[in-house]
Amino acid sequence: MLKNKLKRAVRDLLLLSGGLALLLLLLNVVINLYVGHLFKKQIDDFERNSAGV
């Protein structure tokens, strides 16, 4: 009985940690895309404003 509970606890812990890892990976990708877009916009604005210099 205790062995089955331990197996279930380990499985639940692995599922929870795997889900958390996937969530953090997705969050990292979204943040990188958003920040990359902001940097690209700032660089484009800088190049456009400094074209006459």
N, C-alpha and C positions, 0 to 999 in steps of 0.2 A: 504494500500500500504506500509506504513512504517512498519507495523507488519510483512509483508512478507519479506521485506528486512532485518529486524532484525533476523528473523528465519534463513534466508539464511546465514547471516553473522555469526551467532552462529554455524550453521552446518559446514560452511567452516572453522571456527576457531577450532572446535572439530576435523575435519578431518586432518587439518594441525598439530595440536598438537599430535594427535594419530600417524600420520605418522612419526613425529619427534621422538616420544617416541620409536616406533618400530625400527627406524634407530639407535638410541642410544643404544637400547638393543642389536641389532645385532652387532654393533661396540664393545660393551662391551664383548660379547661372543667371538668374533674373537680375540680381544686383550688378553683376559684371556687364550684362547687356545694357542696363540703364545707365551706369556710370560711363561706359564706353560711348554711348550715344551723347551724353552730356559733354564729354571731352571733345568728341568730333564736332559738335555744334560750336563749342567755344573756339576751337581751332579754325573752323570755317569762318566764324565771325571775325576773328583776329586777322585772318588773311584778307578778308574782304575790306576791312577797315584800314589796313595798312598797305593797300595796293598802290597808293600814290606816293608812298615814301621811298 
